[in-house]
Amino acid sequence: MTGAEVLDIARQGIWTLLLVSSPLMIVGLVVGVGIALVQALTQVQEITLVFVPKILVIFLTMIVTLPFMAQVLGNYMTEVMSHIAGG
């Protein structure tokens, strides 16, 4: 493999990482901001109030987006294996 092919695979790996992790990160951000807003409005500063809903919502999001994540990771792995097999 040439240097350009290695950089292309690395670029695709970074893009794949962003595609797979972005749904979970966006949902975590939205839930965190929403809970922080509720805490600020009600002046309830309980630290565990943030973690439990965020974990549950991220877990549910992971279950919903798992087929998408598997497809993206499978496509990337197929691409990498074709480069390895092709030499």
C-alpha positions as CSV (number, residue, x, y, z in Angstrom):
1,M,0.0,0.0,0.0
2,T,1.1,3.5,-0.7
3,G,1.1,6.4,1.7
4,A,-1.9,7.9,0.0
5,E,-3.9,4.7,0.4
6,V,-3.0,4.5,4.1
7,L,-4.1,8.1,4.6
8,D,-7.3,7.4,2.7
9,I,-8.1,4.4,5.0
10,A,-7.2,6.5,8.1
11,R,-9.5,9.3,6.8
12,Q,-12.3,6.8,6.3
13,G,-11.7,5.4,9.7
14,I,-12.1,8.8,11.3
15,W,-15.2,9.5,9.3
16,T,-16.6,6.1,10.3
17,L,-15.9,6.9,14.0
18,L,-17.8,10.2,13.7
19,L,-20.7,8.5,12.0
20,V,-21.0,5.8,14.5
21,S,-20.6,7.9,17.6
22,S,-22.5,11.0,16.6
23,P,-26.0,9.8,17.3
24,L,-25.1,8.8,20.9
25,M,-23.1,12.0,21.5
26,I,-25.9,14.2,20.2
27,V,-28.6,12.5,22.3
28,G,-26.3,12.7,25.3
29,L,-25.7,16.4,24.7
30,V,-29.4,17.2,24.3
31,V,-30.5,15.2,27.4
32,G,-27.7,16.7,29.4
33,V,-28.6,20.3,28.4
34,G,-32.3,19.5,29.1
35,I,-31.6,18.2,32.5
36,A,-29.3,21.1,33.3
37,L,-32.0,23.5,32.3
38,V,-34.5,21.7,34.5
39,Q,-32.0,21.7,37.4
40,A,-31.4,25.4,36.9
41,L,-35.1,26.3,36.8
42,T,-36.0,24.2,39.8
43,Q,-32.8,24.7,41.8
44,V,-32.5,21.0,42.4
45,Q,-28.8,20.2,42.3
46,E,-28.8,16.4,42.7
47,I,-25.8,15.0,40.9
48,T,-27.4,11.6,40.2
49,L,-30.3,13.2,38.4
50,V,-28.1,13.8,35.4
51,F,-26.6,10.3,35.1
52,V,-29.6,8.0,35.3
53,P,-31.7,9.6,32.5
54,K,-28.7,10.1,30.3
55,I,-27.6,6.5,30.6
56,L,-31.1,5.2,29.9
57,V,-31.6,7.5,26.8
58,I,-28.2,6.7,25.4
59,F,-28.8,3.0,25.9
60,L,-32.2,3.2,24.1
61,T,-30.5,5.3,21.3
62,M,-27.8,2.6,21.0
63,I,-30.5,-0.1,20.6
64,V,-32.3,1.9,18.0
65,T,-29.2,2.9,16.0
66,L,-27.4,-0.4,16.3
67,P,-28.3,-1.6,12.7
68,F,-27.0,1.7,11.3
69,M,-23.8,1.4,13.4
70,A,-23.3,-2.3,12.3
71,Q,-23.8,-1.4,8.6
72,V,-21.3,1.5,8.7
73,L,-18.7,-0.5,10.6
74,G,-19.2,-3.5,8.3
75,N,-18.8,-1.4,5.2
76,Y,-15.5,0.1,6.6
77,M,-14.2,-3.4,7.5
78,T,-15.1,-4.7,4.0
79,E,-13.1,-1.7,2.6
80,V,-10.1,-2.4,4.8
81,M,-10.2,-6.1,4.0
82,S,-10.3,-5.5,0.3
83,H,-7.3,-3.3,0.6
84,I,-5.4,-5.9,2.6
85,A,-6.4,-8.7,0.2
86,G,-5.6,-6.6,-2.8
87,G,-2.1,-5.8,-1.5
